[in-house]
Amino acid sequence: DYSASQTYAGPDPGIDAEAAWALGTEGDLVTLADVEYGWITEHEDLVDVGIQGESGHTVPSWVASYGWDHHGTAVLGETSAPHNGYGVSVLVPAAQVRVYPEYSDQAGSRRAAAVASAAADLSAGDVILLEMQASGDSGYGPAELTASVWTSTRTAVDAGIVVVAAAGNGSQDLDSSWYQTNYLSRGDS
């Protein structure tokens, strides 16, 4: 049982999921859509979650051969693993979980399409988790550097869907002139 090590569920410097739990909610009535390269849905922390895959899209086998499915598995473990006495158990274990692959055997690379598909399947108040980033000025930057991803994200937000995007992995200064020109000039997504 690793739950005692998951201090990020608490208040500062965590996200204070404990405050929501004290109100009696663990993600009830919310659907979490994860946009990522892949997942190991048979992992012991996820096997009982009831994860729904996007219809018509299969994660390519090469995703697992690179180990890229481990990242999605770890993140869904942090968000959605049930309280069962082993592994991890945190954040929103009562939320319904759907997964949308950024690559599929059927369509190839499809990050913006995965965001758009998730948004079409969700309702206001639901959450899209956008895990991956794009190449920025001199390292990783927001996935929304790709204009089609920005547009898909903006469409989701305009529909009342909360989009949580990866940030910070590339140590980029988003206030730099490069980001002002290539990203911030589009406006807030």
N, C-alpha and C positions, 0 to 999 in steps of 0.2 A: 504494500500500500504506500504509494508515493504522495498522497494528497497533502501531507504535512509539509512537503517541500514546495508546494505550489503557492508561494506567498503572494504572487501577483493577483490572486483572487481577493486579497484584503485591501484595506485603504492605503493611502500614500505610502510607498510609491506604486501600489498596485492599482487596479481598476475599480476596486470596491464592489465586486459582485456580491459581497456579503450584505451590503445594504439592500440590494434587490431581494436577496433570499429572505432577509428579515421582514420584508413586505409580503412574503408568501409567494414569490414567483421565481421560477428557474427557467424562464424562457417559454412558459405556457403561451399558447396562441400565437407564437411567432415561428416563421419558417426561416431557417438560415440556409442560404445558397452559397456554396463554396466554389469559386472559380480558381482552378489550379491545374497543374499538369496531371496529377493522379493521386490515388489513395489506395491503401491496403484495407479494404472494407472488412476483411476477415480477421483483422487484428483483434486481439482479445479485449481491448478497450473499446472497440467499435462494433463488434459483431452483434451486439444487442441493441444498437441504436436505431436500426431500421432505415438506413441511408437509402435514398431513392436516387438512382442515376438518371441523367438526362436521356430522354427517349431518343433513339436513333443515333446515338453517338457512343462509340467504344474507345476507351483509352488504348492507344497503341502499345504493343508489348515492349517497344524500345524504351518507353518511359520507365518501366521497372528495371530494365537492364542498366540504365544509368543511375538507378536509385532515386529518381526524381519523385517517386510516389511516397517516399518516407516523409517529406516535408508536409504534404497534405495530410498524411496520417497523424503526424505530431500535432498539427494545428487543430484538426477535428478532435483529437484526444483532449486538448486543452479546452475546447469549447463545449464538447458534446458527450464525453464519456460519462456513463451512468455511475451513480453511487452504488458500487457493488462490493466494496471491501478490498479490492486489489487494483493495481495500476494507478491510474489517475482518475479524478472525478471533480470536475469543476464547471464553473461559469453558467452554461445554459443547457443542462442535460435534458430538459423537458421540451426544447425546441425541436421541431421537425427539421430534418437535414436532407438537403438535396445537393447533388454535386454536378458540376458542369465543366467538362474537360476543355482546356485551352487547345489541345490537339486531339483529333479523333481520327480513327481509321477512315471514316467516311468523308471528312472535310479537310484534313490536314490542320494547319495553323488557323486558329479561330478565336483568339482572345476577345475581340470586340463582339463577335457573334455569340460567344458564351455568355458575356455580360447581358447582351440584348435578350437572349433566350431566358436567362434567369429572371430578368425584369418582367418579361411577358408572363412568366409563371407565378409571379409573386403579387402580393397586395401591399397597400400602404401600411407601413409599420414593420414589414419584414426586412431582412438584412441580407445584403450581398457582401461576401467577404472576398475581396480581390487580393489574392496573396502575392502575385508576382510583380516584378518591376520591369522597366524598359531601360535601354541604354541612354544615359544622359550625357552631360557635358564631358565628364571624365570618369564616369562610373555609373552605378545604377541610380535611376531616378524613378519618378512615379510612372506607373503603367500608362497613365493618361498623356504622356508625351506623345503617344501615338494618337493622332487626331480621331480615329474611329473609336478608340477606347474612351476618349474624353466624351465623345458624342453619346455613346451607349451609356456611360455613367450619368451624364446630364439627363438623359431620358429617364433613367431609373429614379434619380433624385426628384425630378419633376413629378413623378408618379407617387411620391411619398415614401419611396423605398430608401432605407439607410444603406449607404455604401461605405464600407470600411476598407481602406486601401493600405497596402504595405508602404511604409515610409522609413527612411533613415538608414537602410542597409548600405547605401552608396556614399554616405557622408557628403552629400551634395549641399551646396548653398543655393537654395531655391530663390534667394533674393539677388543672385548674380545676374549680370546683364544677359548671359546666355539663356538662362531660364526665363527672364523677363521677355525676351524675344520669342523663344521657342515653346513657351508653355503658359506663363501667366497672362500674356496678352490675350489669350482666348477667354479669360474671365473665370469665374468660379463655377466648377461643375456641380 
